Amino acid sequence: MTFWYNAIAPFTPQYHALGHSWDNYAAWYGLHHLKEMVSLDALLNPSVVEPDYKNSEDWTYIICDGVWLTGFYSSIDYVLQRTKSLHYQLIAVVKEPTEACHQIALDGFEFIGYDLLDDAYSISTLTNCTGIASTLMPDDFNEHGLISDYNRAILAQKEFVEFNPNEPHSRCYLMAVWRQKLEMFS
């Protein structure tokens, strides 16, 4: 299993890097039971890692998939070195896991669920595409805005494509997500 890493801005009732309203989001999506959002969506939980794309050494850590920059990195140390924000969550992900991940241990991290990330690695089909048809119900989402059950996440991934064949965000990757909360203060 290959882990990729990132540091993302929190989205909680108290904080959002881009100033989005928690109450407006919860009402828009109908997920009033959320305690926080831990999404791979670049608008909801933007990356706070600042790579230097002109530095060839940085490219040894930047994960690309064909022509796409994934927004993930191969090294925790690199992520921490390139994170300038004081408010972030360190995450680890596995793209398209072939088994349930809730019992897979990653030192210093906890498994928090599955996200469905569009094939351009920017929008979470799960947390930022309300108009896409599926059989997902609010109870399918855990307190982080993710799906806890592996089989339910796979079914949602298949439904998005089946029910929405012309929607670009329906072509999505199943991403297992682990998180380590880090509060950095100067």
C-alpha positions as CSV (number, residue, x, y, z in Angstrom):
1,M,0.0,0.0,0.0
2,T,1.5,3.3,-1.0
3,F,0.7,6.3,1.2
4,W,0.6,9.9,-0.1
5,Y,0.6,12.9,2.2
6,N,-0.6,16.5,2.4
7,A,-1.4,19.2,5.0
8,I,-4.8,20.7,4.6
9,A,-6.6,23.6,6.2
10,P,-9.3,22.7,8.7
11,F,-13.0,23.3,8.0
12,T,-14.9,23.4,11.3
13,P,-17.7,25.5,12.8
14,Q,-14.9,27.8,14.2
15,Y,-12.4,28.0,11.2
16,H,-12.2,28.0,7.5
17,A,-9.1,29.2,5.5
18,L,-11.2,30.6,2.7
19,G,-13.9,32.1,4.9
20,H,-16.7,29.7,4.0
21,S,-19.6,29.6,6.4
22,W,-20.0,26.3,8.3
23,D,-23.7,26.8,8.8
24,N,-24.3,27.6,5.1
25,Y,-22.3,24.5,4.1
26,A,-24.2,22.2,6.6
27,A,-27.5,23.5,5.4
28,W,-26.6,23.3,1.7
29,Y,-25.5,19.7,2.0
30,G,-27.9,18.6,4.7
31,L,-25.2,17.2,6.9
32,H,-26.0,18.8,10.2
33,H,-24.4,16.0,12.3
34,L,-20.8,16.9,11.1
35,K,-18.3,18.0,13.7
36,E,-15.7,19.0,11.1
37,M,-15.0,18.5,7.4
38,V,-11.9,16.5,6.5
39,S,-12.3,16.4,2.7
40,L,-9.7,16.1,-0.1
41,D,-11.7,18.8,-1.9
42,A,-9.4,21.8,-2.7
43,L,-12.1,24.3,-2.0
44,L,-13.4,22.9,1.4
45,N,-10.0,21.9,2.8
46,P,-7.3,23.6,0.7
47,S,-3.8,22.4,0.8
48,V,-1.4,24.6,2.8
49,V,1.7,23.0,1.3
50,E,3.8,25.4,-0.8
51,P,6.0,23.5,-3.2
52,D,8.6,25.2,-5.3
53,Y,7.7,24.0,-8.8
54,K,10.9,25.6,-10.1
55,N,13.1,23.5,-7.8
56,S,13.9,20.1,-9.4
57,E,14.4,18.5,-5.9
58,D,10.8,19.3,-5.0
59,W,9.6,17.3,-8.0
60,T,11.0,14.1,-6.3
61,Y,8.2,14.5,-3.7
62,I,5.4,15.9,-5.9
63,I,3.0,13.1,-6.9
64,C,1.8,13.3,-10.5
65,D,-0.7,11.0,-12.2
66,G,-0.2,11.4,-16.0
67,V,-0.7,15.1,-16.6
68,W,-2.4,15.8,-13.3
69,L,-0.7,17.2,-10.2
70,T,-2.5,15.2,-7.5
71,G,-1.9,17.7,-4.6
72,F,-0.2,14.9,-2.7
73,Y,3.4,14.3,-1.8
74,S,5.6,11.2,-1.1
75,S,7.1,12.4,2.1
76,I,5.7,13.6,5.4
77,D,9.0,15.5,6.1
78,Y,8.6,17.3,2.8
79,V,5.0,18.3,3.6
80,L,6.0,19.6,7.0
81,Q,9.0,21.5,5.5
82,R,6.8,23.2,2.9
83,T,3.9,24.0,5.2
84,K,3.9,27.6,6.3
85,S,0.4,27.8,7.8
86,L,-0.1,27.5,11.6
87,H,-3.5,25.8,11.2
88,Y,-3.5,22.5,9.3
89,Q,-4.3,18.8,9.5
90,L,-1.7,16.3,8.3
91,I,-3.3,13.6,6.2
92,A,-2.2,10.4,4.6
93,V,-4.2,8.8,1.8
94,V,-4.2,5.6,-0.3
95,K,-5.7,5.8,-3.8
96,E,-8.0,3.0,-4.8
97,P,-7.4,0.7,-1.8
98,T,-8.2,-3.0,-2.6
99,E,-9.3,-3.8,0.9
100,A,-11.1,-2.1,3.9
101,C,-8.6,0.2,5.6
102,H,-10.2,0.8,9.0
103,Q,-7.7,-1.7,10.7
104,I,-4.6,-0.7,8.8
105,A,-2.3,1.0,11.2
106,L,-0.2,4.0,10.2
107,D,2.1,5.2,13.0
108,G,0.8,8.4,14.5
109,F,-2.4,8.5,12.3
110,E,-6.0,7.4,12.7
111,F,-8.1,6.1,9.9
112,I,-11.1,8.5,9.4
113,G,-12.9,7.2,6.3
114,Y,-13.1,7.3,2.5
115,D,-13.5,10.2,0.2
116,L,-14.3,10.2,-3.5
117,L,-12.0,12.6,-5.4
118,D,-12.6,13.5,-9.0
119,D,-10.1,12.3,-11.6
120,A,-8.6,15.8,-11.8
121,Y,-7.7,15.6,-8.1
122,S,-9.5,18.8,-7.2
123,I,-13.1,18.3,-6.2
124,S,-14.6,15.8,-3.8
125,T,-17.6,14.2,-5.5
126,L,-18.6,13.1,-2.1
127,T,-18.5,16.4,-0.2
128,N,-18.9,19.1,-2.9
129,C,-21.3,17.9,-5.6
130,T,-24.8,18.0,-4.3
131,G,-26.5,17.8,-7.7
132,I,-25.0,14.4,-8.5
133,A,-27.4,11.5,-8.3
134,S,-26.7,8.6,-5.9
135,T,-28.4,6.6,-3.1
136,L,-26.2,8.3,-0.4
137,M,-28.1,9.4,2.6
138,P,-26.9,11.8,5.4
139,D,-26.5,8.8,7.7
140,D,-23.8,7.4,5.2
141,F,-21.5,10.3,6.2
142,N,-19.5,10.1,9.4
143,E,-18.7,13.1,11.6
144,H,-15.8,14.1,9.3
145,G,-18.0,14.2,6.1
146,L,-16.5,10.9,4.9
147,I,-17.9,7.4,4.4
148,S,-16.7,4.9,7.1
149,D,-17.7,1.7,5.4
150,Y,-15.5,0.5,2.5
151,N,-18.3,-1.4,0.6
152,R,-20.6,1.6,0.9
153,A,-17.9,3.9,-0.5
154,I,-17.2,1.5,-3.4
155,L,-21.0,1.4,-4.2
156,A,-21.2,5.2,-4.1
157,Q,-18.2,5.4,-6.5
158,K,-20.0,3.1,-8.9
159,E,-23.3,4.9,-8.6
160,F,-21.8,8.3,-9.4
161,V,-20.6,7.0,-12.8
162,E,-23.7,4.9,-13.5
163,F,-26.3,7.6,-12.6
164,N,-24.3,10.6,-13.9
165,P,-22.4,9.4,-17.0
166,N,-22.1,13.0,-18.4
167,E,-21.0,14.6,-15.2
168,P,-17.2,15.1,-15.2
169,H,-16.9,14.9,-11.4
170,S,-18.6,11.5,-11.4
171,R,-15.4,9.8,-12.6
172,C,-13.7,9.7,-9.2
173,Y,-11.1,7.8,-7.2
174,L,-11.8,6.0,-3.9
175,M,-9.4,7.5,-1.4
176,A,-8.8,6.1,2.0
177,V,-7.9,8.9,4.5
178,W,-5.9,8.9,7.7
179,R,-5.3,12.0,9.8
180,Q,-2.9,13.2,12.4
181,K,-4.1,16.4,14.1
182,L,-1.3,18.9,14.4
183,E,-1.6,22.3,15.9
184,M,1.5,24.4,15.3
185,F,2.1,27.6,17.2
186,S,5.0,29.9,17.0
